[in-house]
Amino acid sequence: MSPPLAFTLNGAPATIGPDETLLDALRERLGATEVKAGCAIGRCGACTVLLDGAAVNACLLSGWQVAGRAITTIAGLAALPVGETFAAAMEEENAFQCGYCAPGMMMTLAGLLSVRPLPDDARLSEALEGNLCRCTGYHSILRGARTARDRLKDKP
Amino acid sequence: ARPRPAPAPQPDLTELSRAAGGERWHMREDMPAKVRGTLAYMTDVRAEGMLVGRILRAAHPHAKILAIDTAAAEALPGVRAVVTHRDVPGMNAFGILFQDQPALCSDRVRYLGDAVAAVAAIDAETAERALALIRVDYRPLPLVEDMEAALAPGAQPVHAAGNLVTEVGLSRGDLAAGFAAAVHVVEDTYVTPRQMHGFMETEGGWAAPEGEGVIVCAGGQHGARDRMQLARILALPEDKIRVVTSPTGGAFGGKDELTVQPALALLALKARAPVRLHLSRAESVLAGTKRNPFRIRMRTGCDAEGRLVAQEVEALADSGAYASLSPGVLETAMEHAAGPYRVANIRTRGRLAYTNNGTGGAFRGFGANQMSYAIECQIDRLAARCGLDPVEIRRRNLRRAGAPGFLGQKVAPTEKLSEMLDIAAASDLWAPAAARPDEVTGTGIALNYQGNGLGTIPTDEARFEVRLEGGKIRVFTGLDEIGQGMVASVHAAVAERLHCARADIEVIFGDTGTAPDSGSTTASRGGYVVWRGTEETAPVLAEKILAQASLRLGLPADRLRIVPGGVQAEGGNHSPTLAFSELVPERAETFFAFPKSDYRAGNARFIFAYGVTLARVAISRVSGAVRVLDLEIHTAAGKVIDMASYLGQMEGGLVQGLGFTLTEDMPMTGGRPLARNFDSYLMPTVRDVPERMRATAHEPLDPADPFGPRGVGELGIGAVTPAIANAVADALGAWPATAPFPPETLLAMLEAPR
């Protein structure tokens, strides 16, 4: 077996096998079950995490692609500069229902809201193309994202 | 374009949105944990020594099992338990209505999702290797692939008693005379898809031995019933089994029947260790319950003024390999065979067939949405024949308020269909939509009404308890939080009745070990159970709290009132005089039967919720693709308990219905679904949903109606398919009768001379 590779998980050191998928490592071995498993083929986005700040499907990443990189899951949301404003807006708009898609949806949007210029409505929808939600019909999620975006605009 | 409805006076309307809701809009209490990812689902539970389970599925969609050899799997290092039918101590069968589905197959498999064996091992890799070592010898049997063929003489039986699961129907009036008197007759066969529930959290959870029994934690919709079914399989008394069913990542009816619980419990008991098991999406697609496909032939006649005079309905539904709740689905479909309309001469027949096509059962709408698709298109076609607008023809045929239900049963007083039409007539969606140059546009409507509760025949009861303890108002209910907002609704209902704060309340739910049996979280019954449970317990608890406070404060109880945080003496300031935490425990509980009709010849509903859905669509002349630009739903289900939850049910139901209408199906070939995962089964994405959705509630009930708010979990999906079909017909002059609408059908309609 190849030696494990080092990466950071929400700022803390962690290891992964070179051919282990990031999703399996997170859920089966590292206890990071806040990352959800929805399809394992990159179609639902439930396992979305940030890889050096960019949203990716954990089920499509192998260990060698993660080596030396920083992975942020929903458990690391609060540490992001946009985290609290974003989370509060999603709460007020009641963005989710069952909540199982939420960790992925949140990280897709957190990645997008962390870069400038802030996204317009079309860009918000485009970013969520890879995240499935079966409960809400997406409008509540978009309302929350727009509210968050508008509040972030007002910040210096 | 066809004639547009004339505007009508508007009834009271509550706009469901954060902006319009003002003080009625609350953050759902379950929202922070979901937004921040701190909610642990039962498939997220990990513990030292917890084994990983896997299930061996059938290798053939229909075969005799000749032998099962598990020796090699059991010998694999790291394997802690292998279970087969030989390990089932009790009845090796389950099913909510009749027990025709084996926990683990012994002599026969009937679909590719059938569970034949299960393994618990130290990790997933070992468990999967062990599955590959289990040897099962089969002798394939002829496949039953088509529901019509399944019922033909000489068909291969899927079950010993034959392939007709159930048949229901009725005949009233003189059908021949009705059709003879008809001026216009329309007929078509409506075909509906095998829709997948597509909950984002697939079936799964964990189980562990507990004392002489077992704890089983897996997403479900009625813990007490799951426990009863598990008790039969495990030959354990119910009090030795604890079933936890919440929280779960979506259900929509697909977690109503047992899923992984039998395998989980058998593994945990045999391994004497905790075991977790979470189906992969591919396994869930293959094995999970699906919506029953229907083929509905409907022939409908009206007179020159558009009044219905004859209706003939022949429906055939695919149960798949097992019955589960499919007979109930068929019955509910047939209960909607005339929609919310009067027709004196009617004959209906519905049949349900066993096949080897997966397995069917409960799914939001429960047959009503399939039948509404047919009847709401039929009435639209007749409107076109008569030159009437789609609202006017419905007005001419609406059920009369106070009239008996479709089966002749007594129904609750409130009937809001006429108000729904008034609201629909005034909709902005009748105006032409802005579309691309290569698109044609149209607007359609459809009515629906959805019964609440399980109906007259099944037991349908609920317990509900409230306590003051530990400074909190604690509410105990066996209902489940499946995403619909049950928890928020309890906070809303109890806070309003007690006059405490929503934050004073804590809900204990979805666990047979801690909460009473409140019945199933299905059939749009949860909203009613929450309201009724609250009505019957909160005033009693309030009285006890005030009596206790009266003694403590030396003030008469009528000078005290409950406020956020505790009890306040008259004339006090905003803070409570006595905090809840300063009071000793009090409790109040209730047990009630869901309101039922008097009709016992079949299963009939007593309380109903009403809705009208409008759709505005744009259809590409090039591809035949339908873009749904707008969806609007207006509803009447009594007072809105929690606005965000109610809105969520409407929006989510509309979009789940949009998927049913335009993209979702699971065709089967050779007993195998073409869909394997989300790459070959297309649920709506953010790109497929309407640009605009709007939901409203007309909240008043009749003054003489004591039954309170209705549940609304199924209202949203109920009429969206016919609304879109009627919008397509508004644009193209023809009605697509197969859902999901094949684009080539729409292209043919575009090319046909008008």
Contacts between the chains, C-beta under 8 A, distances in Angstrom:
chain1	res1	chain2	res2	distance
A	27	B	44	8.0
A	28	B	123	7.5
A	28	B	124	6.5
A	31	B	46	6.0
A	33	B	40	6.9
A	33	B	44	3.7
A	33	B	45	8.0
A	33	B	46	6.5
A	34	B	37	4.3
A	34	B	38	7.3
A	34	B	44	7.7
A	36	B	41	7.9
A	36	B	200	7.2
A	36	B	201	7.2
A	36	B	249	7.7
A	37	B	278	7.1
A	38	B	200	5.3
A	38	B	201	7.8
A	38	B	202	7.9
A	38	B	281	6.6
A	38	B	678	7.7
A	39	B	281	4.3
A	39	B	677	5.6
A	39	B	678	4.6
A	40	B	280	6.2
A	40	B	281	6.3
A	40	B	282	7.9
A	40	B	677	7.9
A	41	B	281	7.6
A	41	B	677	5.4
A	41	B	678	7.0
A	41	B	679	6.0
A	43	B	677	6.8
A	43	B	678	3.9
A	43	B	679	5.3
A	44	B	200	6.9
A	44	B	281	7.7
A	44	B	678	5.4
A	46	B	200	5.8
A	73	B	37	7.3
A	74	B	36	6.9
A	74	B	37	3.1
A	75	B	37	6.2
A	77	B	36	6.6
A	77	B	37	7.0
A	78	B	36	7.4
A	87	B	32	7.9
A	87	B	35	5.2
A	87	B	36	5.8
A	90	B	31	7.8
A	90	B	35	4.6
A	91	B	27	5.3
A	91	B	31	4.9
A	91	B	32	5.7
A	91	B	35	5.2
A	92	B	18	7.3
A	92	B	27	6.0
A	93	B	18	6.2
A	94	B	18	7.9
A	94	B	27	6.4
A	94	B	28	5.1
A	94	B	31	5.8
A	94	B	644	3.9
A	94	B	645	8.0
A	94	B	647	8.0
A	94	B	648	6.8
A	95	B	31	7.7
A	95	B	35	6.7
A	96	B	31	6.9
A	96	B	34	4.9
A	96	B	35	6.7
A	96	B	483	7.8
A	97	B	250	7.7
A	97	B	483	3.7
A	97	B	484	6.7
A	97	B	485	7.1
A	97	B	648	5.2
A	97	B	652	6.4
A	98	B	34	8.0
A	98	B	199	7.1
A	98	B	200	6.8
A	98	B	201	7.0
A	98	B	247	7.6
A	98	B	248	7.0
A	98	B	249	4.7
A	98	B	250	4.3
A	98	B	482	6.3
A	98	B	483	2.9
A	99	B	30	7.2
A	99	B	33	7.5
A	99	B	34	3.1
A	99	B	35	7.9
A	99	B	39	5.8
A	99	B	247	7.7
A	99	B	249	6.9
A	99	B	483	6.8
A	100	B	41	6.7
A	100	B	199	7.5
A	100	B	200	4.0
A	100	B	201	4.3
A	100	B	249	3.0
A	100	B	250	6.3
A	101	B	200	4.9
A	102	B	34	5.0
A	102	B	35	6.2
A	102	B	37	6.6
A	103	B	37	4.3
A	106	B	35	6.7
A	106	B	37	6.8
A	125	B	686	5.3
A	125	B	687	6.8
A	128	B	685	7.9
A	128	B	686	4.4
A	129	B	685	5.9
A	129	B	686	6.1
A	129	B	687	5.8
A	131	B	686	7.4
A	132	B	198	7.8
A	132	B	200	6.8
A	132	B	678	6.7
A	132	B	683	6.0
A	132	B	685	6.5
A	133	B	200	7.1
A	134	B	197	7.7
A	134	B	198	4.8
A	134	B	199	5.9
A	134	B	200	5.6
A	134	B	250	5.4
A	134	B	252	7.5
A	134	B	652	7.7
A	134	B	656	7.0
A	134	B	683	6.5
A	135	B	200	7.9
A	135	B	250	5.8
A	135	B	483	4.7
A	135	B	648	7.0
A	135	B	652	4.8
A	136	B	648	6.1
A	136	B	651	6.2
A	136	B	652	5.2
A	136	B	655	7.7
A	137	B	651	4.1
A	137	B	652	5.0
A	137	B	654	6.0
A	137	B	655	3.2
A	137	B	656	7.7
A	137	B	684	7.6
A	137	B	689	5.6
A	137	B	693	6.7
A	138	B	655	7.1
A	138	B	684	7.9
A	138	B	685	7.9
A	138	B	686	4.5
A	138	B	689	5.2
A	139	B	651	5.5
A	139	B	689	6.9
A	139	B	693	5.6
A	140	B	647	7.7
A	140	B	648	6.5
A	140	B	651	6.7
A	141	B	686	7.8
A	142	B	686	7.2
A	143	B	18	7.4
